[in-house]
Amino acid sequence: MARKVKHVKQTMVAILTLQALLLFALHAQIANIFVTNAAGFQAGLPPRGSIGTIFCTGLIVEGVVGAPGSSLPTNLAGIS
C-alpha cells in the first residue's frame, strides 16, 4: 500500500511540474529576434569583436536597463 501511495505522489508531482513548465513556455516565448551592429544598427551580425544589439519580444524587463560600468556584463536585469 505504501508503494502505491508513493507512486501516486510521484505521478502527481510530475503532472504538476509538467503543467507549470507548459504554462511558462506558453507565456515566455521569445520572438521577433533582430540582430544589428550596435554602432549603426545595420542588420546582421556585427564584425567579430564588435558590439551588437539584439531586439526581441517576449522578455519582461521594466524600464531602461544599462550596464553599470565600462566592462559589459553577460547578465543584465536577470537575462543572460
Buried (B, 14 or more C-beta within 10 A) or exposed (E): EEEEEEEEEEEEEEEEEEEEEEEEEEEEEEEEEEBBBEEEEEEEEBEEEEEEEEEEEEEEEEEEEEEEEEEEEEEEBEEE
